[in-house]
Amino acid sequence: MITDRTKTICTLFGTKLPIIQAGMVWVSGAKLAAAAANAGCVGVIGAGSMKPDLLRQHIVKARSLTKGALGVNIPLLYKEVKEQIDAALEEGIKIFFTSAGSPKTFTSYLKDRGCTVVHVTSSPELAQKCESAGVDAIVAEGFEAGGHNGRDEITTLALIPQVVDAVKIPVIAAGGIGDGRGIAATLALGAHGVQIGSRFAATVESSAHPHFKQAIVDAGPGATQLTMKSLVPVRLLKNQFYEKFIKLESGGASKEDLQNLLGKGRAKAGMFEGDMIEGELEIGQISALIRDIPSVADLVDRLVLEYEAAVKSLRPTAP
């Protein structure tokens, strides 16, 4: 898995492997991030579901569990973004993944404080804006990804080579990567590393509710759908809440009515508290390929072996 290209990512973050465990709301707390870091990846705490004080607690806990590479994911659409960033800085975090907003907002602020900054994007045009803003690397996330998603609906297979051709800085592939074959494929498209979310959500150390983990394992093809396009596009696992939202949205409901149905706390109710009926269940299309709930260490070992097998299968055989 280590090549001249992927070594760029390992050097950037100080890791053994060019794998980033994605920061996910209600799923990637201290235990998951620390386990990923201990396995040689970048472990990322998902700050989107955390108040600044809670984020601080998770960082402190993660620090007590690992000496590996730790980062935080900061979605820029929330109110307390600045407070979250400052809390992370005060606790010694030097790796920041920003998303859901302009990369210009905090990149200079973080770079001036000696941080490595990566921004998540969904199109080559946005990737160029990230590069102009001074980020160190880009996560190019395809349409397959779970949670908040781009409006352009560009799939990972099409997106990665376009972004690689559009920028000069390292590109980290994301969206629909759940095994070593996916890693091999996206690296073949020119990516320098990968970010994996849904597959890490269904691990022992994930803070997702056991009911949500089992729902991921049970998901089949077509079990997820990009929805809430009139608000903020989000890929969800289909359930009764999803059906209610789709019915209201397709019936021409106003944004106000849709927002009232969404309310507050649905993602927490579903992903963290286990309400599989009325909760908001954010997960990617790759869930259809997930069939177990391993430890992070076992998962990462498996990813490496699967990658090596995929690459080996492409080598020419002797005549």
C-alpha positions in Angstrom: 0.0 0.0 0.0 3.0 2.3 0.4 4.2 3.8 -2.9 5.9 7.0 -3.8 2.5 8.6 -4.1 0.9 7.3 -0.9 4.1 8.0 1.0 3.1 11.7 0.6 0.1 11.2 2.8 1.9 9.1 5.4 4.6 11.8 5.6 2.0 14.6 5.8 0.2 13.0 8.8 3.0 10.9 10.3 1.2 7.6 9.8 2.1 4.0 8.8 -0.8 3.8 6.3 -2.4 6.3 3.8 -5.8 5.7 5.4 -8.0 8.3 7.2 -10.8 7.2 9.4 -13.5 9.7 8.6 -15.0 12.1 11.2 -18.7 11.2 11.5 -21.3 12.7 13.7 -22.4 10.5 16.6 -20.1 7.7 15.4 -16.5 8.7 15.6 -15.6 9.7 19.2 -12.4 9.1 21.2 -12.5 5.3 21.2 -12.8 5.0 17.4 -10.3 7.7 16.6 -7.7 6.3 19.0 -8.2 2.7 17.7 -7.7 3.9 14.1 -4.6 5.9 15.1 -3.2 2.8 16.9 -3.8 0.8 13.7 -1.6 3.2 11.7 -4.3 5.4 10.3 -5.3 9.0 11.0 -7.9 8.8 13.7 -10.5 11.6 13.3 -13.0 12.8 16.0 -16.2 14.0 14.4 -16.9 17.4 16.0 -20.2 18.0 14.2 -22.2 16.4 17.0 -20.2 17.9 19.8 -20.3 21.1 21.9 -16.8 22.6 22.4 -16.4 21.2 25.9 -17.5 17.7 24.8 -15.0 17.8 21.9 -12.3 18.8 24.4 -13.2 15.8 26.5 -13.0 13.4 23.6 -9.6 14.8 22.6 -8.2 14.3 26.1 -9.6 10.8 26.2 -8.2 9.9 22.8 -4.8 11.3 23.8 -4.8 8.9 26.8 -5.5 6.0 24.5 -3.0 6.6 21.6 0.2 8.3 20.6 -0.8 8.0 17.0 -2.1 10.6 14.5 -5.2 12.3 15.8 -7.3 14.9 14.0 -10.7 16.5 14.2 -13.4 17.0 11.5 -15.1 20.4 11.8 -18.2 20.9 9.6 -18.3 24.7 9.1 -22.1 25.0 9.0 -22.6 24.9 12.7 -22.7 27.9 15.1 -19.8 27.1 17.5 -17.2 26.4 14.8 -14.7 28.9 16.1 -15.1 27.7 19.7 -14.6 24.0 18.5 -11.5 24.9 16.6 -10.0 26.8 19.5 -10.8 24.0 21.9 -9.0 21.5 19.6 -6.1 23.8 19.3 -5.8 24.3 23.0 -5.7 20.5 23.4 -2.8 20.2 20.9 -4.6 19.0 17.8 -2.6 19.8 14.7 -4.6 18.0 12.0 -7.9 19.5 10.9 -10.4 18.3 8.3 -12.9 21.0 7.5 -16.1 20.5 5.5 -19.5 21.9 4.6 -18.3 25.5 4.0 -15.7 27.7 2.4 -12.1 26.6 2.9 -11.1 30.2 3.0 -12.9 30.7 6.4 -10.3 29.1 8.7 -7.4 27.7 6.6 -5.1 30.7 7.2 -6.1 30.8 10.9 -5.1 27.2 11.3 -2.0 27.3 9.1 -0.7 30.3 11.1 -0.9 28.0 14.1 1.2 25.3 12.6 -1.7 23.0 11.6 -2.2 20.6 8.7 -5.5 21.5 7.0 -7.6 19.3 4.7 -10.9 20.3 3.2 -13.6 18.0 1.9 -15.0 18.7 -1.6 -17.3 17.2 -4.2 -16.2 18.7 -7.5 -12.9 19.6 -9.3 -13.9 23.3 -9.3 -14.3 23.3 -5.6 -11.0 21.4 -5.3 -9.3 24.2 -7.1 -10.8 26.7 -4.7 -9.5 24.6 -1.8 -6.0 24.6 -3.3 -6.1 28.4 -3.8 -7.2 28.8 -0.1 -3.9 27.1 0.9 -5.1 23.7 2.2 -2.5 20.9 2.5 -4.6 18.2 0.9 -8.1 17.6 -0.4 -10.7 14.9 0.4 -12.5 14.3 -2.9 -15.8 12.7 -1.8 -18.0 11.0 -4.3 -21.8 10.7 -4.5 -21.8 7.3 -2.8 -20.7 8.7 0.6 -23.0 8.8 3.6 -24.1 11.9 5.5 -23.8 15.4 3.9 -23.1 15.2 0.3 -22.4 17.4 -2.8 -25.2 18.6 -5.0 -23.4 17.7 -8.2 -23.8 14.0 -7.6 -20.5 13.0 -9.1 -19.5 9.4 -8.3 -16.2 8.6 -6.9 -15.0 6.7 -10.0 -15.6 9.9 -12.1 -14.6 12.4 -9.4 -11.1 11.2 -8.4 -9.3 11.5 -11.7 -10.9 14.8 -12.4 -9.7 16.3 -9.1 -6.3 14.7 -9.5 -6.0 16.4 -12.9 -7.3 19.7 -11.5 -4.9 20.3 -8.6 -1.3 19.8 -7.6 -1.7 19.1 -3.9 -2.5 15.5 -2.6 -5.9 14.1 -3.2 -7.6 11.7 -0.7 -10.4 9.6 -2.2 -13.6 9.1 -0.3 -17.1 7.7 -0.9 -17.9 4.1 -1.5 -14.6 2.7 -0.2 -15.2 -0.3 2.1 -12.5 -2.9 1.4 -9.0 -3.3 0.0 -10.4 -3.5 -3.6 -11.8 0.0 -3.2 -8.5 1.3 -1.9 -6.6 -0.2 -4.8 -9.1 1.2 -7.3 -9.0 4.8 -6.0 -5.2 4.7 -5.7 -5.1 3.5 -9.4 -7.2 6.6 -10.3 -4.4 8.8 -8.9 -5.4 9.4 -5.3 -2.7 9.7 -2.7 -4.7 8.1 0.1 -8.2 7.2 1.1 -10.8 8.3 3.7 -13.2 5.6 4.9 -16.3 6.3 6.9 -19.1 3.8 6.8 -16.9 0.7 7.1 -15.4 2.2 10.3 -18.9 3.1 11.6 -19.6 -0.7 11.8 -16.7 -1.6 14.1 -16.5 -2.5 17.8 -15.0 0.9 18.8 -17.5 3.0 16.9 -19.9 4.9 19.2 -22.8 4.1 16.9 -25.7 2.3 18.7 -25.7 -1.5 18.3 -29.0 -1.3 16.5 -27.5 1.1 13.9 -24.5 -1.1 13.4 -26.7 -4.1 12.8 -28.8 -2.0 10.4 -25.6 -1.3 8.4 -24.7 -5.0 8.3 -28.3 -5.9 7.2 -28.4 -3.2 4.5 -28.6 -4.4 0.9 -28.2 -2.7 -2.5 -30.4 0.3 -2.8 -30.9 0.6 1.0 -29.6 4.2 1.0 -30.8 7.3 -0.9 -29.5 10.9 -1.2 -32.4 13.0 0.1 -33.1 16.3 1.8 -31.9 18.0 -1.5 -34.1 21.0 -0.9 -32.4 21.5 2.5 -28.9 20.0 2.7 -28.3 16.8 0.7 -27.8 13.8 3.0 -27.5 10.1 2.2 -29.7 8.1 4.5 -30.5 4.5 5.2 -34.2 4.1 4.3 -36.6 3.9 7.2 -40.0 5.3 8.2 -38.6 8.8 8.8 -37.0 8.7 5.3 -40.4 7.7 3.8 -42.2 10.5 5.5 -39.6 13.1 4.4 -39.7 11.9 0.7 -43.5 11.9 0.7 -43.6 15.5 2.0 -40.8 16.7 -0.2 -42.2 15.1 -3.4 -45.6 16.7 -2.6 -44.1 20.2 -2.9 -43.8 21.0 0.8 -42.1 24.2 1.7 -38.6 24.3 3.2 -40.2 25.4 6.5 -42.4 22.3 6.6 -39.5 20.0 5.7 -37.4 21.6 8.4 -40.2 21.2 10.9 -40.4 17.5 10.1 -36.7 17.1 10.4 -36.7 18.9 13.7 -33.7 18.6 16.0 -31.9 15.6 17.3 -33.0 13.0 14.7 -29.4 12.0 13.8 -28.6 11.5 17.5 -31.8 9.5 18.0 -31.1 7.2 15.2 -27.3 6.7 15.1 -26.5 7.2 18.7 -29.6 6.2 20.6 -30.8 3.4 18.2 -34.2 4.6 17.0 -34.4 2.8 13.7 -37.9 4.0 12.9 -37.9 7.8 13.4 -34.1 8.4 13.5 -32.0 10.0 10.8 -29.6 7.2 9.7 -26.6 8.6 7.8 -24.6 6.0 6.0 -23.0 5.4 2.6 -23.9 3.0 -0.3 -21.0 0.8 0.6 -23.1 -0.4 3.6 -24.4 -3.1 1.2 -20.9 -4.6 1.2 -20.5 -4.6 5.0 -21.3 -7.9 6.7 -19.7 -7.9 10.1 -18.6 -5.7 13.0 -14.9 -6.3 13.6 -12.5 -4.4 15.8 -10.7 -1.6 14.1 -7.3 -3.4 14.4 -8.8 -6.5 12.6 -10.5 -4.3 10.0 -7.3 -2.4 9.1 -5.3 -5.7 8.9 -8.0 -7.0 6.5 -8.0 -3.8 4.4 -4.2 -4.2 3.9 -4.5 -7.9 2.9 -7.4 -7.2 0.6 -5.5 -4.4 -1.1 -2.5 -6.6 -1.6 -4.6 -9.4 -3.1 -6.3 -6.9 -5.4 -3.0 -5.5 -6.7 -1.6 -9.0 -7.1 -4.5 -10.2 -9.1 -3.7 -7.5 -11.7 -0.1 -8.5 -12.2 0.6 -10.3 -15.5 1.2 -14.0 -15.2 4.2 -15.8 -16.7 3.5 -17.2 -20.2 
